[in-house]
Amino acid sequence: MRILVTGATGFVGRALLPALLDAGHDVLAGTRHPDTYDGPGLPVAADVGDPEQLSAALDGCDAAYYLVHAMEGDPRGDFAARDRRSAEVFAELAAARRLKVVYLGGLDSADTVSDHLRSRLEVGRILRERAGAVELRAAVVIGAGGSSFRMLQGLVEKLPVLVAPRWVDSRCQPIALGDVVRYLAAALDLPAGHYDVAGEQVLTYEQMLLGYARIRGLRRTLVTVPWVPAGLSARGVALLSGLDLALVEPLIEGLAVDVVAADDRIRALVPFDPLDYEQSVRAALAPTTTPAAAA
Ligand SMILES: NC(=O)c1ccc[n+]([C@@H]2O[C@H](COP(=O)([O-])OP(=O)(O)OC[C@H]3O[C@@H](n4cnc5c(N)ncnc54)[C@H](OP(=O)(O)O)[C@@H]3O)[C@@H](O)[C@H]2O)c1
């Protein structure tokens, strides 16, 4: 198949490209900066906010991955509107070409969700309803360079005493980057619809933070301080992780609710045993298995 991967320079896209090439596909690496792209696949200009450019990139393709979000560098906080517009244009162009569309978004939550999680679900709905997409829904993806994983690393590596807000009690079902890549590659053959993808364990963020410390051999104490304002906690995490505050703020907001898989239909359709949390972290920390090394 000839496949366009949007977000090819991102955390997930970088890891997916080698897997698609290994499977024998003809892969276009979609980015807004093809001139400086030095990864695998054929670089192609594919700004999802530019319908003409996106249309040219999709011409001749059989399938396309949507691995893009507009949070980074968005101090005005209007990422949801931009992501909605981009998804609508992408869906229209993909449907006109009858492309197989695969999207990786976020797990749904029974509680009121954050702007970020709501936006990820909205993009998924648009792509499914208008382009018959396969939407995979994941919580935190554990892998070197992932934004949520970098937030966790920044906190544990740099602070001997972790002063954490109430969100440390929220539950999450993280998944290893390698397992997400397996599901994404297999999604080309899945019927349209949404599928939760998750690792073996449901953990609180406290268990994830202290579990990471244990794996790294670091002595860490966690103190819960319920009244830490969300803005302050986001600024601290941005500083410690080196990530853009515009990216960290919506991600921190999303930690307030449980994000746990509601269905495991994909386990029968794509049968393998996902890694547990400790295995996922060890894989993320192993230099030879980082996406950059794989690329
Ligand atoms: N990371 C996680 O833990 C996690 C968890 C669950 C779901 N997901 C989902 O996985 C997908 C990919 O996330 P990620 O973590 O890989 O993101 P990322 O590392 O932050 O990368 C974002 C990508 O978006 C691209 N991008 C931004 N604006 C664009 C535009 N206007 N046109 C084209 N490309 C644009 C960037 O490419 P250029 O700058 O090269 O153009 C970059 O490659 C997202 O849908 C995310 O919601 C991620």
The ligand as an SDF file (V2000), in Angstrom:
LIG
                    3D

 48 52  0  0  0  0  0  0  0  0999 V2000
    2.0140   10.6880   23.3550 N   0  0  0  0  0  0  0  0  0  0  0  0
    1.0690   10.0180   24.0070 C   0  0  0  0  0  0  0  0  0  0  0  0
    1.2760    9.5540   25.1760 O   0  0  0  0  0  0  0  0  0  0  0  0
   -0.2840    9.7840   23.3510 C   0  0  0  0  0  0  0  0  0  0  0  0
   -1.2500    9.1060   24.0880 C   0  0  0  0  0  0  0  0  0  0  0  0
   -2.5000    8.8780   23.4930 C   0  0  0  0  0  0  0  0  0  0  0  0
   -2.7590    9.3170   22.2250 C   0  0  0  0  0  0  0  0  0  0  0  0
   -1.8050   10.0010   21.5330 N   0  0  0  0  0  0  0  0  0  0  0  0
   -2.1460   10.4890   20.1980 C   0  0  0  0  0  0  0  0  0  0  0  0
   -1.1870   10.1180   19.2380 O   0  0  0  0  0  0  0  0  0  0  0  0
   -1.1470   11.0970   18.2000 C   0  0  0  0  0  0  0  0  0  0  0  0
    0.2890   11.5260   17.9690 C   0  0  0  0  0  0  0  0  0  0  0  0
    0.7640   12.0740   19.1940 O   0  0  0  0  0  0  0  0  0  0  0  0
    2.3290   12.2870   19.4710 P   0  0  0  0  0  0  0  0  0  0  0  0
    2.5230   12.1340   20.9500 O   0  0  0  0  0  0  0  0  0  0  0  0
    3.1300   11.4520   18.5290 O   0  0  0  0  0  0  0  0  0  0  0  0
    2.4800   13.8200   19.0930 O   0  0  0  0  0  0  0  0  0  0  0  0
    3.8240   14.7140   19.0140 P   0  0  0  0  0  0  0  0  0  0  0  0
    5.0290   13.9200   19.3390 O   0  0  0  0  0  0  0  0  0  0  0  0
    3.5570   15.9140   19.8570 O   0  0  0  0  0  0  0  0  0  0  0  0
    3.8720   15.1060   17.4870 O   0  0  0  0  0  0  0  0  0  0  0  0
    2.8930   15.9350   16.9360 C   0  0  0  0  0  0  0  0  0  0  0  0
    3.0160   15.8940   15.4410 C   0  0  0  0  0  0  0  0  0  0  0  0
    2.0070   16.7330   14.9130 O   0  0  0  0  0  0  0  0  0  0  0  0
    2.5450   17.2900   13.7310 C   0  0  0  0  0  0  0  0  0  0  0  0
    1.7700   18.4880   13.4240 N   0  0  0  0  0  0  0  0  0  0  0  0
    1.4040   19.5000   14.2340 C   0  0  0  0  0  0  0  0  0  0  0  0
    0.6680   20.4010   13.5640 N   0  0  0  0  0  0  0  0  0  0  0  0
    0.5710   19.9320   12.2910 C   0  0  0  0  0  0  0  0  0  0  0  0
   -0.0540   20.4080   11.1150 C   0  0  0  0  0  0  0  0  0  0  0  0
   -0.7430   21.5700   11.1030 N   0  0  0  0  0  0  0  0  0  0  0  0
    0.0440   19.6810    9.9950 N   0  0  0  0  0  0  0  0  0  0  0  0
    0.7320   18.5200    9.9670 C   0  0  0  0  0  0  0  0  0  0  0  0
    1.3680   18.0130   11.0500 N   0  0  0  0  0  0  0  0  0  0  0  0
    1.2850   18.7230   12.1970 C   0  0  0  0  0  0  0  0  0  0  0  0
    3.9960   17.5700   14.0250 C   0  0  0  0  0  0  0  0  0  0  0  0
    4.7090   17.4670   12.8020 O   0  0  0  0  0  0  0  0  0  0  0  0
    5.6370   18.6120   12.1190 P   0  0  0  0  0  0  0  0  0  0  0  0
    6.0190   19.5850   13.2110 O   0  0  0  0  0  0  0  0  0  0  0  0
    6.7950   17.8620   11.5560 O   0  0  0  0  0  0  0  0  0  0  0  0
    4.7940   19.2090   11.0680 O   0  0  0  0  0  0  0  0  0  0  0  0
    4.3610   16.3720   14.9320 C   0  0  0  0  0  0  0  0  0  0  0  0
    4.9090   15.3350   14.1640 O   0  0  0  0  0  0  0  0  0  0  0  0
   -2.0720   12.2420   18.6440 C   0  0  0  0  0  0  0  0  0  0  0  0
   -3.3180   12.1070   18.0210 O   0  0  0  0  0  0  0  0  0  0  0  0
   -2.2040   12.0040   20.1530 C   0  0  0  0  0  0  0  0  0  0  0  0
   -3.4180   12.5040   20.6530 O   0  0  0  0  0  0  0  0  0  0  0  0
   -0.5580   10.2320   22.0670 C   0  0  0  0  0  0  0  0  0  0  0  0
  1  2  1  0
  2  3  2  0
  2  4  1  0
  4  5  1  0
  4 48  2  0
  5  6  2  0
  6  7  1  0
  7  8  2  0
  8  9  1  0
  8 48  1  0
  9 10  1  0
  9 46  1  0
 10 11  1  0
 11 12  1  0
 11 44  1  0
 12 13  1  0
 13 14  1  0
 14 15  2  0
 14 16  1  0
 14 17  1  0
 17 18  1  0
 18 19  2  0
 18 20  1  0
 18 21  1  0
 21 22  1  0
 22 23  1  0
 23 24  1  0
 23 42  1  0
 24 25  1  0
 25 26  1  0
 25 36  1  0
 26 27  1  0
 26 35  1  0
 27 28  2  0
 28 29  1  0
 29 30  1  0
 29 35  2  0
 30 31  1  0
 30 32  2  0
 32 33  1  0
 33 34  2  0
 34 35  1  0
 36 37  1  0
 36 42  1  0
 37 38  1  0
 38 39  2  0
 38 40  1  0
 38 41  1  0
 42 43  1  0
 44 45  1  0
 44 46  1  0
 46 47  1  0
M  CHG  2   8   1  16  -1
M  END
$$$$
